[in-house]
């Protein structure tokens, strides 16, 4: 056996300095590794020799990449080239579009830990609509109130948690709690920064998708991202322009959906069920089964794999045997409740709070509809193994007000700014509808549909249902868990926050914890 280090990422300034000192160094490109790996399937020489060959023949390596990636369609070769990208001075709103690319890695400036300045993006659409003055006025009012809130929340948090405040080591944490609640009043136009790591295949997909986005900020980001990377791996990134598929599909779906909603509204009216006053259907109240919704109707379980516990048990038997899945299901059908529980406990007996659930838990799914604030969604969207689709932010869904803001008596002022924000939103929506979302705050909500498998719900629970998690997403995660455990109690028997894992494990396995 041999394990050889083929390469690793370096800071661009280091590479640039080396190139300046060695003008002939043309092989400082990830394309050579891609070319070498592409040849593995058809060349019997050791891969380290193939890398050496590609390094000595950079142009041939590039031509090979172009043939394999673009002519033969083996795009996975481009995944061996990786870029680290600094992204500065972008809005929180456009970051949501950037981070829709699930197979990339992101680390974003946290509004929970950093006291924000008053910098924000002024969208081109707002300027063209002649609403710059109204937009800036509300943003500045939001930002002033943000700082006022923080100054009021900070002493309140320290007083409320006096036992923690005694220790200076907790000061940053307590200040962070004040910042994270104050941020609910700032807009989605607020500037942020992030570090992004992605491979060349996902780079190309991101360039194309954002080039097709209707917002000017997305176009600008796509152009600048391409300009930054185009000379590094030209043989791996080719199709960067928006296609008709990228540009037109979503709009066509919206138009078709509107037609169906109107038709549905008319049919409801004809049946005497109302609908005449709301032909678009957007303001209809869709009741959900009370047993599948949390008390505030912000989390609804729409679907769960039928007989999920039995399917997980069968999957565990299947991967531990040589028998067909059908026979595994038959075996499970013969087990009693306690026998099923005892068998499943085997999968958890040696689990620690940091261990992921076994891959077999990916065989069952749950689909939720969540109504969440922008602050909550900023954290939820980071769970990239989930399937998340979203509606636009919608002021009619109300806002999420941090309890601490009410407790310090500033809810009225908070809602006054929300009201003025929404007045400006309605003005912008008439003149520049695509840019209206910039003015909305972190408190505003939208509906999302989220499909996750059992294993991913374990991961979400460990991080987001933990007592250290931010309160908004912690409540959402806990509601998801409560509903999930109703339909798959055995599968999710150890799904909880990290802080709750030890006592629950001890109850499940008395005397076995180390």
N, C-alpha and C positions, 0 to 999 in steps of 0.2 A: 504494500500500500504506500502511496505517495500523496501528500497534500501540500500543494505549492501555492504560495501567495502570488496571485497574478497582478494585483494592483489595488489601489485604494484612492479615495478622493483626497485631493490637496487643495489648499486655498489658492484661488486664482492669482493672487498677487505673487505667490511663490512661483507658480508656473510662468507668469509673465517675466519675472526677474530672470529665471533660468533661460527663457527664450532670448531675452536681451543680451545675456552673456554668451549664448551659443546660437548665433544667427542661423546655423544650418540645421537646427533641431526641429525638423518638420514632423517628426513622429510622435509629438506630444498630443495625441488625440485618442479618444476612446474607440475610434473606428477600428484600430488595429486589433483590439481584443475581440470586438464583435466579429471581425473577419475570421480570426483564428477559431473562435467558437463555432462559427457557421460551417467551417470546414470539417469539424469533428465527425459529422455524420457520414462524410464521404472520403475521408483521408485517414489512413491507418497510423500515421505518424503520431507520436506523443503530442499532446496539446501544447506543452511548453515549447516544443520545437515549432509548432504552427504559429505560436505567438512571436517567436524570434523571426520567422519568415515574414510575417505581416509587418513587423517593425522595420524590416529592411526594404520592404516594397509597399510603401504607403499608398501610392496611386493604384497599384493592383488591388490592394485591400479595399480601397474605396469602390473600385469598379465591381469587385466581388459583392460588396454589400448592396450596391445598387441593383445588381442582377437578382440577388437572393431576396432582398426586402421588397423591391418594387416590381420586378418582373415576375418572380416566382410567388410573391405574396407571403413569404415567411417573415411576418413582421416581428415575431418574438425575438429575432436576432437583435433588433434595435433596443431591446430591454436591457442588454448588457452595458449600454452606455448610460451613464448617470450624471446628472447635473445638480449642482447646489445653487439655488437662486435666492438672492436678497430681494425682497419686495418692500418698498417704502412708499408712504404717502398715498395709500389707496383707502377707499372708504370701506366701512364695515359691510355695507350692502354688497359691494362687488366681491369682497372676500368670500361671501356665501357662494357666488358663482364660481370663483376659482377653486374652492374646496369641494365642489361637486365631483371633481376627479378623484375617485376613491383610492386608486392605487399609487398615489403620491403621498409624501410625508410632509407634515406642516408643523411648525411651532410658531404660535401667534402671540403678539403683544397682548398681555392680559389686562382687561379693564378691572379685574379684581385686585391686582397687586400694584398697578402703576397709577398714580394720581394723574389724571389726564389734563392736558393743556386745552386750549380752545381752537385747535386746528381742525379744519374740516374741508371736505371736497365741495367745490361749487360746480355742480353738473353743467355741462354745456347746454343741455336741454332747458335748464332753468334760465340761463342767460338768453337763449333764443326766444323764450316765451316772455321776456321782459319782467320776470318775477324775482330778479336777483335781490332787490331791496327787501321784499317781504320774506324771502327765504332766509337771508342773513339775519334779519331782525329776530325771527323766531329761534334760529340756531343760537344766537348770542344770549337770548333769554334763557333757553334751556341750559346753556353752559354756565351762566351766572348762578342759576338755581342749583346746578350740580355741585358747585363749590360751596354754596350755602348749606346744602344738604349734608355734605361731607363734614363741614365744621360743626354742625349740630349733631350728626350721628356719631362722630368720633367720641366725644365725652360720654354720650349715652351708652355706647357699646362698652367702654372701659368701666363705667359704673355698673352696668348690668352684669359684667363678668369680672367682678372685683378679684375673685380668687385666682383668675388667670393673669390679671393686670399686675399682680404683686411681683410676678417674675418678668423681668425685662426681656427675656427671650421670647415672650408671647406678644410683645408690642407690635411687631410687624403683622402678625396674624390678626390681631384685633383691629388695627388700622385697615387691614384688607377687608374685614367684614363691613366696615363703614363705607369703603370705596365701592364694594360690590353692590350695595343697596343704592348708593347715590347715583350709580351709572344708569339706573333705569330711566332717568329723565333725558339722557343725551341721545342724539339722533344717530341714525344709521349712516349719515354722511360723515360722521367722525372719522378722522384719519387713523390708520393703524399701520403696523408693519408685521411681516412674517418672514420666516425662513422656509424655503420649499425645496424638497429633494424629489426629483422625478427622473424616470428614464426617457430615452429618446422617443420611444413609441408613444408614451403618454404626453410627452411634450408636443408632439405633432397633433394628437387628438385635442389637447387643450387649446393650441393655437387656432385650430379650425373651428372649434366650438365657440370660443370667445369672439372670433372674427365675425361670427354669425349673430352674436347677441345684439339686441336692439339698443342697448345703452352705449353712449359714446365712450364712457370710461372703460368698458370692456374691450371695445375696438382698440383704444389706445394701449391698453395692457397687452393685447395680443401682438400688436406691432412692435412694442418695445421688447417683449419677451423674445420675439423672433430675431430682432436686431441684435440682441445680446448673445444669442446662441447659434446663429446661422452659420458662422464660419468655423465652428468647433467640430461639427460632425455633419458636413453637408451630404454625405452619402446615406445618412439615416433619416433625415427630416426633409421631406419634399412637398407633401400636400398640406399647405398651411392656409390656403384661402377657404373662405366659407363656401360650402356647396349648397345646392338647392335643398338637399336633405336637411342640412344644418339650419338653413335660414327659414325654410317654409313649413317644415313638418309641424312644429309646435303651434304656429299660427293656424294652420289648417285644422289641427285637432281642437283648438279653442273655438273656431268658427263652427265646426261640426257639433261640438258639445253644446254651444249656445242654441243651435237649431233643435237639438234633442230636448234641451231644457224647456224651450218655448213650447214645443209640441207636448211635452209632459204637463206643463202648466195648463194648457188648453184642455187636455183630457181630464185633469183634475177638476177644472171648472165645470166641464160638461157633466161630470159625475156629482156635482154639488158639493165638492170638497174644497172649494175655494181655489186659489191659484190665479184668479183673474187679475188681482192687484200685484202679483209678484210673478210675472211671466218668465223672468229670468231664472227663478228658482233659487237665487243666491241667498235670500233671506229666510228661506224655509227652515223651520226647526225640525231636524231629523231626530226623532226620539230613538234612543237605543235601549236595549234590554237592560233594565236597572241592575240586573245581576252581572252585567258585563261592562258597567261604567262606574267610575269613581263618583264620590258624592257630588263633586262640583262639575261633573260632566266634561272635564278637560281631558280625560283619558278613557277611551272606549276600546274594548277588545272586539274586533270585527270578525276575526277568524282564528281558529286554532286547528292544527292537525287532529282529526278525529282519532280517538284512542291513542293519544300520544304516548302515554306511559307504556302501553303494550308495544308500540313500535320501537321505543327506546330499548326496552328489554330484549325484543327480538333482534335488534341491531347488535346489542352487546353479545348475545348468544351467537349470532352469525359470525362476527369477527373473532370469536373465540373457539370456533369449531370448523368443520368441513361440510356442514349440511346446508341445503338450500334455505333461502329466506322463508319460503312458504312453510317449511317444516319448523323453522324457528318460531313463526307466528302460531303454529299449531301447539307447540310446546307451551308458549306463554298463555294460550287460552285455557290450559289445564291447571294453571297455577292459581292458588287462592291469594287473597289480599296480602296476608302476612308473608307468604312465600315470595310474592313479587317484591315486597318491600325489602326482605332479607337479601334477595338477589341483587337488587339495585344498590343496596348499601355496600356491596363488594366494590362497586365502581368508585365509591367515595372514601373507603376505609383509610387510605393513606394520603388523602388530599390535605393540602395546607392552604391558607388563605390566598397565597399567590399562585396556586396551581390552576390552570384552565381545566374546564370540564373536558372529558374525552371527546374525540371527534364524532363519535356516534351520536352525540347530542345535536348535531347539525341536521339530523334526519327529520326533525319535527320543527314546525314553523308557527309563529304567531304574527298576526297583523293587527296593528293598533292604529286608531286615529287619535292624534294628540292635538290639542289646542294649546300652544306654548308661546311664551314671550320670546322676543328676539334674544334676550339674555340667556334664556334656557336653550334656545335653538343653537346659539353659538357654541354651546358645549355638546349638545346632542349630535350635531352634524359631524363631530369628530369620530363617531363610531362608524367607520367606513365599510365595515363588513355587513352592515345593515343595508337594506334597500329603502331609501328615503325619497319620497316625492312630495312636493310642496305646492301650496297655493301661495299667492302673494299676501303680504301683510294686509290685514283688513281691520280698519278702525271699528267696524261694527261688532267685532268680537270682544271689544273692551280692552282694558289694560291690566297688567299684573302690577300691583303695588306692594313693594316690600313691607312686611308687617312693621319693621322698625320705623318706617316713615310715618305710619299711622301712630305708632307709640310715642313719637316725639312731637306729635301734633302738627305735622306739616302735610297731611294728606290733602287738605283743601287747596293749599298753594300748588301742590303737585298736580291736582286735577285741573286747576285753572290754566296752567301751562299746557297740559294735555289738550284742553278745549281749544286754546288758541293755536296749538300745533295742528289740530284737526281742521280748523277753519282754513289755515294756510294750505294744508293738504288738499282740501276740496278745491281751492283756487288753482293750485298747480295741476290737479288731476284734469281740470277742464282744458287747460292750455298745453300741458306737457305730461300726459298721463303716464308715460313710461318712467318719468323721473320723480313721480309723486312720493314713492317709497323712501327717498332719501331723507325727507323731513320727519318721518315717523321715528319714534324713540325705541329704546331697548325694552320699554314696558309694553309696547304694542305686540299684538298676537297674530299668529297665522295658524291655519290648520295644516298638519302634515300627516301623510300616511307612511307608516314605518313597518316593514316586514323584517323580522329577525328570526333566526333559528334558536333553539334552546341553548346552544353553547354560547352564542353571542349575548343572550339575556343574562347568563351567568357573568360574563365579562362586564356588562353594563351595571349589573347589580353590585359587583365587587367595588367598582369605582364610584358609582353615582348614588347608591343607596347607603354609602358609608357616612358616618357622622361628620367626617371632614369635608364632605362634598358641599357645594353651594346649595342653599336651602331650596331654591326653585327647582333645579334639576333633581335634587334628592326627593322632593315630593312627587315629581313626575315618575321617577324610577320606582319609587315605592308603590305607586298606584299600578304601574305596569306589572310589578311582581305580584301584588295582591290578586289582580285579575288572572295572571298567568297561572298562579298556584291553584286557582279554582278549577282549571281545566286539565292541568297536568301536575297534580300534587307530588307524585313520586319523582318525576323528572326534575322538578325544581326544588327538591327537598332541602338542598344546601345553597340555594341562590339567595344571597343577602349581601349587605355591605361587609367589608373586611372586618370592621369592628365587631359585628355580630357573629362572625364565623366561629370563634373559639367556643363560646357558650353553647351554640346550637350543635356544634360537632360533639361536644362533651355529652349533650343529652342523647344524641344519636348513637354515640359510641362511648358509653360510660367507662371510665377507667383506662381508655386507650390513648388519650392525648399524651404527647411527650413533653 
